[in-house]
Amino acid sequence: MSPRLALTIGAVQAFAFGLPLLLFPASMLAISGLTLPDGGIAIARGAGATVTGLGVIDWLLRGATGEVLRSLLGGNLVVQILSLLVNASEVLAGHLPAQAASASLLHLILSAMFVFALLRTDRGAKAQPRGSAVAR
């Protein structure tokens, strides 16, 4: 998978989940069978803001190359792996309802996507000079 496509997909999914979580946290969480007190809603809004920000970063840096691109893809991979681990462990522990496990599948797919994009950049890394960070 091309790194540009991976970042585009990453941005779109971040907007698709981040903006609704920011704007309509109670409704978004209800899809997974969750209800939260006001403090939990505030934390969910903060998570939505963070995910939306990640989407903006991915979208704006789709043309990155070299170290910047590898760092961006690596950071996205870490976000997806940690989110997968958190979601899966909370479902298995019974802290989240079973329907919340669908998020684990999404995080697994996105993790694989970022791994393949990173592998593609590593193959081309030897051909690029070290100073070319962002395509102009």
N, C-alpha and C positions, 0 to 999 in steps of 0.2 A: 504494500500500500504506500502511496506517495505521502511524504510528510505533510505536504500542503493539504491533501485530502483529509488526512487524519486530524489536522488542526481545524479544518473547516467543519468536519463532523463533530469534533469536540466542542467547538464554539456553538454550533446549532443546538446540540443537546444541552449544553450549559444554559443557553437562553431558554430552551423549552422547559427546563426544570427550575432554573434559578429565578426567573422573573415571576412565574406563578407563586413560587414559595415566598418570594419577597412581598408580593402584592396580596395574595390570598392564602396565607399559611394554613389557616384552619381547614379550608376546603382541600388543599393539597394533601394535608396529613390525614384527612378523613378517608381519602382514597385507600390508604394503607390501614384503615381501621383505628386510627389514633385520634384521641382528643387530648388537648393540652390546656393547662391553665394559662393565664396571661403571660407569666414569665416564660413558659415554654414557647408560646407564640412569638415572643420577642426574640428568643434564641433562634427559632426557625426563620424569622425574617432576616436575622444576621447571616445565617447560613445561605439564604437565598441571595443576599447581597454579595457574599463571597463567591458563590458559584457563578453569578452573573458577571462579576469582575474577571473571573477566570475565562469566561466566554469572550469578553472584550479583549483580553490579552491574546488569546488564541487567534481571534479574528484579525487583530491588527498585525500580528507577527506571522501570518501565514506565509509570507515571502522570505522569512529568515533562512539563513544558511549557516554552515559551520558550527562553531561552539554554541552560538545562541540557539540555533535550531535543536541541537542535541540536548541542551539544558532545558529548553521549553518542552520538548517531548518527554524527557526524563521526569520533569516536575509533574506533568500531566499523568504519567504512568504511576508515580508515587501516590498522587491523589486518588487514582482509581483503585490501586491495590489496597491502600488504607481504608477507603470507603467500602470495598468488598469485604475486607476482614471485619470491620466494625459491624456492617449490616448482617453478615452471615452469623457472626458470633452472638449478636443480640437476638436474632431470630432463634438460634439454637438454644440460647439461655432462657427463652420464653419472655424476654423483655419487649419483643416486637411480635405482632401477630404474623401468622404464616403468609398472608398475602404480601407482606413487606419483603419477603424473600425474592420477589421479582426484581427488586433493585440489585440484588447480588448478581443476577444474570446480566443485567445491563453493565455493571461495573466489570464483570469478567470479559465481556465482549469488548468494551472500551480499553481494558488493559491489554488484551491481545492486539488490538488495533495499534496502540501506541508502541508495543514491542516490535511489531512488524515495521512500523514507520522508523523506529530507531535503528533496526537492523539495516534498513535501506540507506539511512544516512551514514552508518558506519562503513558500508561498502564504498560510498563515495567520498568519505573523509580523507582518504589518502591522496586523492586527486586534487583536493582543494588547498590553496595556501592558507596558512594559519590566520592571517589578518582579515579574511573576508567574512564578516559576521552577518551582515544583513544585505540582501539583494537590493539594489537600487533601481 
